[in-house]
Amino acid sequence: MTASIAHEVNQPLTSLVTNASTCLRMLAADPPNLELARTTAQRTIRDANRASEVIARLRAMFVRKEGVLEAVDLNGAAAEVLALSSGELQRARVDLRSDFASDLPNIRGDRIQLQQVVLNLVLNARDAMLAVDERPRSLVVTTRLDDEAGQILLTVRDAGSGITPDRLDRLFDTFFTTKSEGMGVGLSISRSIIQSHGGRLWAANNDDGPGATFSFSIPLAGADGEGTHDD
C-alpha cells in the first residue's frame, strides 16, 4: 500500500511544487504579477486536494470499503486528466489528440479512481515514446459506446516500440516494471480499480503501426455488472 500511494500521489505532488515555485517567481517579479500568482496558488490548492483525495480513495480500496459512487461523465473526467497532464506531454514533445464519442451515457463509479487509471495510462504512453525520434510521438485517447455489450470503452494509443511478448503477459503483475525507476504498481492498481467497477483492462500491440494500445471497459449503469464496486 505504501508503494501504491507513493506512485499515485507523485503526479499531484510534482504539480504542487511546480505551481508553488511559479507563484514565488511571480511574487518576486518587479512589479509582482499578482494575477498569475493568484492563479498558480489556486492550482496549488487544487493539486493538494487531489493528492488528499487520491490517498483517501486508495485507502478505501485497500481496506475494501465502498468507494464514492456517482454518475460519471467519462468524457469529462478524461478531459480533466488530459488538461492536468498537458504540460508534461508538451515537454515530452507528445502530440496529443482526443476523439471522444458524443452523447456518451454516464457510468456509475468513483470519478477520482477512474481518473487515476486514465492518468496512469496517459503517462505510461508518454514514457513509452521518450526514446522515439524518427516519427511523431502520437498519443490518441478515445472513448466509444458499445451499445450491444452495454459498456463504454476508453483507449490510450501510443506510437512507441510496442510490448514484447514476454512482457505482455506480465504487465499487470504487481511490482513488474520495464522502467528503471518504476515500482511496478501503477498498472496493477489500475486493473484493480477497473475490476472493482465491473470492467476489464487490457493491452495489445497496434496492428496498423508501431506502439501499443491500452483499453478498459466499464459497464453502463443498469447493465449486467451494474457498474458498481462489488466483486
Secondary structure, DSSP 8 states (H G I E B T S, - for coil): -HHHHHHHHHHHHHHHHHHHHHHHHHHHSSS--HHHHHHHHHHHHHHHHHHHHHHHHHHHHHTT-----EEE-HHHHHHHHHHHHHHHHHHTTEEEEEE--TT---EEE-HHHHHHHHHHHHHHHHHHTTT--SS-EEEEEEEEEETTTTEEEEEEE--S----HHHHTTTTSTT--SSTT--S-HHHHHHHHHHHTT-EEEEEE-SSSSSEEEEEEEE-TTSTTTT-S--
